[in-house]
Amino acid sequence: MTLTDTSVETGRYIGSRMLRKEDAPLIAGQGRYVDNLVLPGMLFMAVVRSPMAHARITGVDVSAALQVPGVVAAYSGADLASDWAAGLPCAWPVAPETRIPTHWPVAQDKARMVGDPVAVVVADTREHAVDGAEAVDVDYDPLPPVTSIEQALADGAPVIHDEFGDNVCFKDLKIASGDVDKARSRTSCGPCWRSGSTSPSRSSGSSPPTSAAPSAPSWTSTARRRSAWPWRAGSACRSSGSRSAPRATWPPSTAAT
């Protein structure tokens, strides 16, 4: 298939100076982050992550974590399996035939990258949550890692997602946009041009583990409403004139939040 990119207007975004909307409250010291929020009954969660790029998870013992002062809960991926109706969605299935693996928020059977979540610990403070996470005992059966696209496509390569039988995500996708030859003719930096491949953080379309944006949810039982404060005030504070972090409520209402 051929995908022609018509969504980006040349000169409007690429190479242009864009007006930033979120800077004013941050520069003025009025931005608020999740770390600034204190809510009644607030709990903190620490994530236990795999130190291995590819390994089968043979056991997760959270019993020691539950004995750490301040820890109120600790779960492995297997403990949470029945609470999830499906895996995380793919943000961008690039081609119609894209293979989308089942991506659980906390791994259940295998760690497929360094940093893959394998357990979570909930506690009354950040420090207690971290202490509890350090007490979780995870047993791994190391598997051969795949560290490049060339290795992933080689015959006999270790298969990361067993259900597919190989490491191919999609085939025959061509993206046509711009004039490469014209761009090359306008630069004297010949050695800067090279062909090859890039290594995305993962093929499922989701963010790497270090870039997840935290939030601070709150549930009001009397009003039966759930509020969630996003990770920073951003442009919502600026447009509303409020100095407090914006929040979303569910179910929605016309009441001020």
N, C-alpha and C positions, 0 to 999 in steps of 0.2 A: 504494500500500500504506500501511498505518498501523502505526506502531511505537509501542506503549505501553510506557513506561518503568516497570517494576516492580522494577528491581534496586536502586534507591536508597530506603532507608527514611528518611522525613522525620524529622528530629531526631536521627538516629543519626550521620550524616556531615555533612550540610550544616548549618552553624550551630552545630555542637557542637565542644567542645574535645577533640581526639583525643590520646591518649597516643602520643608519638613513641618509637620503638624504637632509632633509630640515633644519637641525640645523645650518649649517655653516653661512649663511647670518644672521640668527636670533641672534646667539651668538656674531657675529661681529658687531651687531647693524646696519646691512645693509638691514634687512627685511623691507618690506613695506606692510602696511595694508590699507584697504579701508579708515580708518580714516586719513591716511597720504595724500590721494589724494585730490586735488582741481581742479575741472573742470569748465569750463565756464557754467553758468546757472545751476549749481548743486542744486538739491533739496534733501530733507531728508524726510523719511517716518517713522511715528510712528504707532504702531499697538495697537489698543484697544483690550484687551483680557478679556475673561470671568473670573470672580472670582468664578464661580460655576462649579461644576463637571458635572451637568446635569440640564439643564433648557431650557425651550422654549423661544425663542426670540420673544417678542410681539411688540417691537418697537425700532428703532434706530434713534435718532434725532441728526443730525450733524450740525444743523443751528448755534448753539452757537460756534462751532469750527471754522466755516467759518468767524466769526467775530474777531477771535484772530489775532493780527498783525503777518504778515509773512505767514499765512496759505493761500495756493493757491487752495487746493482741499481737500475734505473729502468725504469718501464713506462708505456705509454699504454694507453688502453682497448682499442685494437685488439690490442696485444700480449697482453692477458690474455683476450681473447674466447674462445679455445678452452679456457680453464681453467674456465669457468663453464657449468654445465649449464642454468641458467635465471637470470632476473633475480631481484631481491630480492622477497620476497613482500609482499603488501598486508596490513597488520596488521588493518584493519577494512573489509572490503567492505560499505559501508553498506546497499546494496540488492542484491537478487538480480541486477539488470541492470547493476550497476556496471561501468563500463569500467575495466579495470586495464591500464595500459601496461607494457611491458617496461622495468623500471628496473634498469639495470646499475650495479654498485658504482662503476665508473669509466666515464664517458660515452664512447661510441664514435663517434657521428655528429653529435650536437647537444648544446649546452649549453642546458638548459631553465630555468635559474634562476641568479641570481648565487650563486656558491659551489659550483656543480656540479663534482664532481671530474673532472678530465680527464687526470691522470697522478699517479703515486706514485713516490717516491724512498726507497730504503732505505739506511741508512748506520750506521756504528758509534757515532755520537753524535747527539744531537738537533741540535746546531749544524751538523754536516756534512750531515744530512738537509735542513735548511732551506736551506743553501747550495746543495745540489744541486737542490732544487726551484726556487730562483730562477734556475738556469741552464737550465731546460727552456724550449724555444721552442715556443709554440703559435700556430698561424695560425687566425684566426677569420674567417668571413664573416658580419658582423652581420645579424640578422634583426629585423623589428619586434617589440618586446616586448608582452606583455599585462600590464597593471598593475591591472586591476580585474575583478570578476565581470561588470559591465555591459559592459565592452569585450570580454570573452571571448565573450559571448553575442551580440554585435552581428553583423549581416550583414557578411560580408567580413573578419571578424576574423582575424588571423594564427593559424594552427593550430599548437599546441605539439606535439602528438603526431600526426604525419602519418597514421598508420595508421587514425585514427578519422574524419578528415575534418572534425571540428569540435572544440570544447572542452567539450562536455557530458559530465560524468562519470556522472550518473544523473538520472532524472526522477521526479517524482510521489512523493516521499517525505515523509510527514507524521509528525511526532513529537508525540505527545500526552502531556503530563505536567504536573500542577499546575493551579492556577486563576489565570490571569493577571489576570482582572478583580478577583478578591479581593485579590491582591497589590498591585494599583494602588490599591485603596480604602484600604489600610492605610498608605500613605505620602503625605506632603504634597509630595514632590519631583516634582511633575508634569512639569517640563521634563526630568527625568532619563530619562523614558520616550521611546523612539523606536523606530520600526520600520526595518528595513533589512537589510543583509547583512554578513556578516563575511568576512574574508579568511584562510583557513587557510594554513599554511605550504606545503602541497602536497596534491594530491588522492590521492596514492598510499598514504596511511596511514602513511608513514614519517616519521622525525624530520627536522627541518632539519639542515643539515650541521654546525652548530656544537654540536649537542647529543649527538653520538655518544659513547657511553661506551667508553673505551679498555680494553684488557686486555693482560696480559703472558703469552703462551703459552710453554710450554717442552716439549720432546720429549726423553724419555729412551730412547735407542736400545736399551740393554741390557734394560730392562724393557718396552720397547715401550709406553710410556705417555705421554700428553699431558696436561699440567697447564695450567690457565688461571687466572690471578689476576684477579678483577674489579677495577673501578676504585676501590673503597673497602671498608674492612672492614665497616662497617654493622652491622646487627643480628646477623649470623652470628657475629661476634667476641663480641658481648655475651652471646649465649645459650650459647656454648660455653666462655666464660671465657678464650678465647685472645686474646693481644695481637698475634698475627701475622695477616696478611691471609688470608682464607679462599680456598680454591682448589678448582676442580672438576677431576677427573681422568677420563680416558677411555683404555681401558675402565674401568668402575667396579670397585671392590674394597672389601673391608672394612678395608683398611689405613688407618691414620691418615694424614691429609694436612695 
